[in-house]
Every structure is written in C-alpha cells, then in structure tokens.
Amino acid sequence: MLHTCPILTVALAQVQCIILSKYSIDRLRSARVAGGEKPNMIITVICDVLGEENNGTTIACMNLIRGLKKRGHTVRVVCMDKDKMGREGYYIVPELNLGPLNPIVHLNGVSIARADKSILEYAIRDCDLVHTALVFSLARCAIKIAKKYNKPITSSFHCQAENFTAHIGLKDFKLANELAYYSYYSGVYSKSDCIHYPTQFIRDVFEGVTKRRTNGVVISNGVNAIFTPGKADKPSELRNKFVIISVGRLSSEKNHNVLVRAVALSKYKNTIHLIIAGDGPRKGCVKHIAKRKGVDLEINFYSRSDLVNALHFADLYVHPAEVELESIACLEAICSGLVPIIADSQKSAARYFALDDRSLFKNKDSRDLAKKIDYWIEHPKEREFQREQYIKSSMRFEQEQCMDAMERMMIDTYEKHMAC
C-alpha cells in the first residue's frame, strides 16, 4: 500500500491553488476583453441562515444574490434550505444540531447550517471570491477553505450582538455582547479582506468594542423598488380608523409590547387600529397585552405585495425596536410614504432616519410614544408635509445604487487580492 508523503501533499495542494488562481485570472481577463472593463466573476455566497424572506438578513442576502446575477456574475449559494435542492447554483448542507438550544432557535423561526467541508470545497475551489453573510460555523469553515485556495473574502455584517444574545436571555449583559463581538472578529472579520457594514453605526460599535480599525466599507442593504410612495384605499372595516403599522419579527428586542401599551395610553385609543406585520416567539404575549388593554390589534404575516398595500393605506409607522443594525423594515415604510416614530435607542441605527424629535420617542417609554402618536394624529397637515420630506430623504437607499456599490466592493477586493 502506498503512503503519500506529507511534503508532497502540501506541494500538490499549492500547485492546485496556483493553477486554479491562474484559471480565474485568465477567465477574468477574457471577460474583460469580451465585455469591456467590468469582469464577470464566480462568487460563492455563504449563508448560515437563509430560509424565507421574512427577516432583514434573508431579504438582504437574496437581494444581493439577485443583484449580482443581474449584473452578469455567476452566483453560488451555500445554505441549508432543502426546498432549494436541485436548483442551479445552490449547494445544500445539513442543519446544525444545537441540542437543547434547538427549540429556542426554531421558536424564532431560524435554522442554522452545519458546515460540510466537501460541499464547501466544491463550491469554493474554482470561484473568484467568497462572500459570507453571517458569522457562524458555515462561514468560519468556508473562510478556512477560501484561505486554503487563496480566494479573496468579503464579509457582510448582518448580526448585531444583541440579535444573538437575545435568544439566550443575555441581551442586556454588556460582557456577553462584547464576547460575541470578539468571537465575530476572531472567527470571521479579522480573516476577511473587506467587511461590508450596512451602517456607520454598526461599524463604530464593532470597532469600538474590538479596539480594531477594520478594512471595511459602509453600504446600505438598500430598499427594493416595490416600496415606493403611494396611496391605497383602506379596507371597508378600517375606513373610520387611524391605522398605525409596525413591521418586524415579534421578539424581545423589537419591543412591540411598548407599542401596544402606548396605543392603550393614547387619547385616541378607540379610533386606532394597530397592525403588526410579522411573526415570532412573542406573538402570544403581545396579543395577550392587547386584549388586556383593549387595543384593537391585528397581527399578520404579509406577502411582499400585500405589505406594500398595507403601508400605502396606513396613516403612521412606528418602529419600537431597541436593537437594529440598519432596519430595512423602517426604511421600506419611509420609502412607501409613511412618517415614522422611532425608538431613540443607543443600540439602534434606525434612530438616525428620524428628521426631527417628533419622530423619536424615549426607548421603552410607552407614555412618551403615546404623546408622539397623539401629536401626529392631531396634525394631519404637518404629517403630509413631513411625508414628502421623508420620501426625499429615502432616495439614497435606492437598491440598485446599493447593489452597484456592493459589486464594486467585490471587484476591488478581488483585484487587490490578486495583485498581491
């Protein structure tokens, strides 16, 4: 029986990496000749969590995948979504078994991928660039394999520490959140050639905690073009109601209980119909509070087109979340023509969308939120004027511009990496 010499094995691996890298360069140069300066690349996107487009991270990932394909790139997606099995460009890995934590994770509507080295190798070895969307085991394993094949790596920052620690009851523990960020840095971001931050807010938080200046760029995830200003007729049963809508997963850090209590404290409680568009583990608790307080509450999970319609017939948008890395949901509402009221939380980037203090309320303070709701109910002309100002302010989040910036980031990262 023949035994492979370890030195020979390493040498062969290095030769393979050189050959694959040369193949990528030659193909990239050919693409430039055929189609001008912009290269067409093979980009492998690593998604620890994907699933249905019912949360900000998945929506951002799918928008990126569609955006890169639209721009002529070949996109490979590594995820654990069995419903995508057999679809071109998808590489399916198993689900990660978290033992006793499984019920908690599933309760939040999340499934996490388990790293499968053979599948990752197949998806990465001849690609031009690897892009990670999250920071868990699949991303970490993918980065090791990308390093082995000398691939450039870009990584998006989609998981605020509190989004993770909230699942294990440690959202308000500073040390737990700091340890999460240190883990993100050591496992993913310190090994990435470029980091994509959706907001300057999260870049400042992350670099402040880790005490590291990172090689990153700030690019919004962008708002889909379907979210544009418009008006729709209210359903007949709501025509005499003032409709307040809030969009987001019903979890502890989103603070929907604060919103329900604020409506209960409003002078106009009996004329308000509150819609929460979303689902999640706190759904039962929020419904119970509404029933006890006599609030006219509707919790609904909308399709994208139905959500646009609901935003168009609503009168006001409220975003009570304490933890927000960017908050595409809030941006979608603003782009749809709604004046927002946003929690002034130090852990939320959404507060920077407010044009003045009338659109901010004290974090977790239902009485202050009730006052802001009453103000906008009592000042319809000012609300209409501010609607136009918010529409103007939202133009910089147009998705195609954001996708162009993401593409530039990846091409620049590739070219810098290959020039070294």
Rosetta blueprint (number, residue, H / E / L):
1 M L
2 L L
3 H L
4 T L
5 C L
6 P H
7 I H
8 L H
9 T H
10 V H
11 A H
12 L H
13 A H
14 Q H
15 V H
16 Q H
17 C H
18 I H
19 I H
20 L H
21 S H
22 K H
23 Y H
24 S H
25 I H
26 D H
27 R H
28 L H
29 R H
30 S H
31 A H
32 R H
33 V H
34 A H
35 G H
36 G L
37 E L
38 K L
39 P L
40 N L
41 M L
42 I E
43 I E
44 T E
45 V E
46 I E
47 C L
48 D L
49 V L
50 L L
51 G L
52 E L
53 E L
54 N L
55 N L
56 G H
57 T H
58 T H
59 I H
60 A H
61 C H
62 M H
63 N H
64 L H
65 I H
66 R H
67 G H
68 L H
69 K H
70 K H
71 R L
72 G L
73 H L
74 T E
75 V E
76 R E
77 V E
78 V E
79 C E
80 M L
81 D L
82 K H
83 D H
84 K H
85 M L
86 G L
87 R L
88 E L
89 G L
90 Y E
91 Y E
92 I E
93 V L
94 P L
95 E E
96 L L
97 N L
98 L L
99 G H
100 P H
101 L H
102 N H
103 P H
104 I H
105 V H
106 H H
107 L H
108 N L
109 G L
110 V L
111 S L
112 I L
113 A E
114 R L
115 A L
116 D L
117 K H
118 S H
119 I H
120 L H
121 E H
122 Y H
123 A H
124 I H
125 R L
126 D L
127 C L
128 D L
129 L E
130 V E
131 H E
132 T E
133 A L
134 L L
135 V L
136 F L
137 S H
138 L H
139 A H
140 R H
141 C H
142 A H
143 I H
144 K H
145 I H
146 A H
147 K H
148 K H
149 Y L
150 N L
151 K L
152 P L
153 I E
154 T E
155 S E
156 S E
157 F L
158 H L
159 C L
160 Q L
161 A H
162 E H
163 N H
164 F H
165 T H
166 A H
167 H H
168 I H
169 G L
170 L L
171 K L
172 D L
173 F L
174 K H
175 L H
176 A H
177 N H
178 E H
179 L H
180 A H
181 Y H
182 Y H
183 S H
184 Y H
185 Y H
186 S H
187 G H
188 V L
189 Y H
190 S H
191 K H
192 S L
193 D L
194 C E
195 I E
196 H E
197 Y E
198 P L
199 T L
200 Q H
201 F H
202 I H
203 R H
204 D H
205 V H
206 F H
207 E H
208 G H
209 V H
210 T H
211 K L
212 R L
213 R L
214 T L
215 N L
216 G E
217 V E
218 V E
219 I L
220 S L
221 N L
222 G L
223 V E
224 N L
225 A L
226 I L
227 F L
228 T L
229 P L
230 G L
231 K L
232 A L
233 D L
234 K L
235 P L
236 S H
237 E H
238 L H
239 R L
240 N L
241 K L
242 F E
243 V E
244 I E
245 I E
246 S E
247 V E
248 G L
249 R L
250 L L
251 S L
252 S H
253 E H
254 K H
255 N L
256 H H
257 N H
258 V H
259 L H
260 V H
261 R H
262 A H
263 V H
264 A H
265 L H
266 S L
267 K L
268 Y L
269 K H
270 N H
271 T H
272 I E
273 H E
274 L E
275 I E
276 I E
277 A E
278 G L
279 D L
280 G L
281 P L
282 R L
283 K H
284 G H
285 C H
286 V H
287 K H
288 H H
289 I H
290 A H
291 K H
292 R H
293 K H
294 G L
295 V L
296 D L
297 L E
298 E E
299 I E
300 N E
301 F L
302 Y L
303 S L
304 R H
305 S H
306 D H
307 L H
308 V H
309 N H
310 A H
311 L H
312 H H
313 F H
314 A L
315 D L
316 L E
317 Y E
318 V E
319 H E
320 P L
321 A L
322 E L
323 V L
324 E E
325 L L
326 E L
327 S L
328 I H
329 A H
330 C H
331 L H
332 E H
333 A H
334 I H
335 C H
336 S L
337 G L
338 L L
339 V L
340 P E
341 I E
342 I E
343 A E
344 D E
345 S L
346 Q L
347 K L
348 S E
349 A H
350 A H
351 R H
352 Y H
353 F H
354 A L
355 L L
356 D L
357 D H
358 R H
359 S H
360 L E
361 F E
362 K E
363 N L
364 K L
365 D L
366 S H
367 R H
368 D H
369 L H
370 A H
371 K H
372 K H
373 I H
374 D H
375 Y H
376 W H
377 I H
378 E H
379 H L
380 P H
381 K H
382 E H
383 R H
384 E H
385 F H
386 Q H
387 R H
388 E H
389 Q H
390 Y H
391 I H
392 K H
393 S H
394 S H
395 M H
396 R H
397 F H
398 E E
399 Q H
400 E H
401 Q H
402 C H
403 M H
404 D H
405 A H
406 M H
407 E H
408 R H
409 M H
410 M H
411 I H
412 D H
413 T H
414 Y H
415 E H
416 K H
417 H H
418 M H
419 A H
420 C L
